[in-house]
Amino acid sequence: MYQEWESNCSTSISARRRTKVDVPVRILVGDEDRGVSVEDCRRIAGAVDDGDVTVIPGENHSFNENRTAVVEQTLRYLSTES
């Protein structure tokens, strides 16, 4: 199923669409996520002016195992934004 989704999905963002993204983009991804790769997340974040990726060790796509890590990473990120 993943390969079928992957072959129909594009992680590229057109230049026209990138210019319309005028807010910070924050992507959290688990290092055990089999639905979206860390590399794809980095490519997406790198395609916009203010993109960032945080990889959460031991997490899969649902982040159900360690929700506190998700909250901690999000609060840390928000507290450093001015």
C-alpha positions as CSV (number, residue, x, y, z in Angstrom):
1,M,0.0,0.0,0.0
2,Y,2.8,2.4,0.8
3,Q,4.5,2.0,-2.5
4,E,1.2,2.6,-4.3
5,W,0.7,5.9,-2.3
6,E,4.3,6.8,-2.9
7,S,4.1,6.4,-6.6
8,N,1.0,8.7,-6.7
9,C,2.3,11.3,-4.4
10,S,4.6,14.2,-5.2
11,T,6.6,16.0,-2.5
12,S,7.6,18.7,-4.8
13,I,6.1,22.2,-4.4
14,S,6.0,24.5,-7.4
15,A,7.8,27.8,-7.2
16,R,4.5,29.6,-7.5
17,R,3.1,27.8,-4.5
18,R,6.2,28.3,-2.5
19,T,5.9,32.0,-2.8
20,K,2.4,31.8,-1.3
21,V,3.7,30.2,1.9
22,D,4.2,33.1,4.2
23,V,4.1,31.4,7.6
24,P,6.7,29.2,9.3
25,V,6.3,25.5,8.4
26,R,7.0,23.1,11.2
27,I,7.1,19.3,10.4
28,L,7.3,16.7,13.1
29,V,8.2,13.2,11.9
30,G,8.9,10.0,13.7
31,D,12.1,8.2,12.7
32,E,10.1,5.0,12.5
33,D,7.4,6.5,10.2
34,R,6.8,4.2,7.3
35,G,4.2,6.5,5.7
36,V,6.3,9.6,5.2
37,S,10.1,9.5,5.1
38,V,12.3,11.9,7.1
39,E,14.0,12.8,3.7
40,D,10.6,13.8,2.2
41,C,9.8,16.0,5.2
42,R,13.2,17.7,4.9
43,R,12.6,18.2,1.2
44,I,9.2,19.8,1.9
45,A,10.5,22.0,4.7
46,G,13.5,23.0,2.5
47,A,11.2,24.1,-0.3
48,V,9.7,27.0,1.7
49,D,11.4,30.1,3.2
50,D,10.9,29.2,6.8
51,G,10.7,25.5,7.0
52,D,11.9,23.2,9.8
53,V,11.9,19.5,10.6
54,T,12.1,17.8,13.9
55,V,12.7,14.1,14.0
56,I,11.3,12.3,17.0
57,P,13.2,9.2,17.9
58,G,11.2,6.0,18.3
59,E,8.0,7.4,16.9
60,N,5.9,6.2,13.9
61,H,3.3,8.1,11.9
62,S,0.8,8.4,14.7
63,F,3.0,9.6,17.6
64,N,0.9,7.6,19.9
65,E,3.8,6.1,21.9
66,N,5.3,9.3,23.2
67,R,2.9,12.2,23.0
68,T,4.9,14.1,25.5
69,A,7.8,14.3,23.1
70,V,5.5,15.9,20.5
71,V,4.3,18.5,23.0
72,E,7.8,19.1,24.3
73,Q,9.2,19.7,20.8
74,T,6.3,21.9,19.8
75,L,6.6,24.0,23.0
76,R,10.3,24.3,22.6
77,Y,9.9,25.5,19.0
78,L,7.2,28.0,19.9
79,S,9.1,29.4,22.8
80,T,12.1,30.2,20.6
81,E,9.9,32.0,18.0
82,S,9.8,35.8,18.4
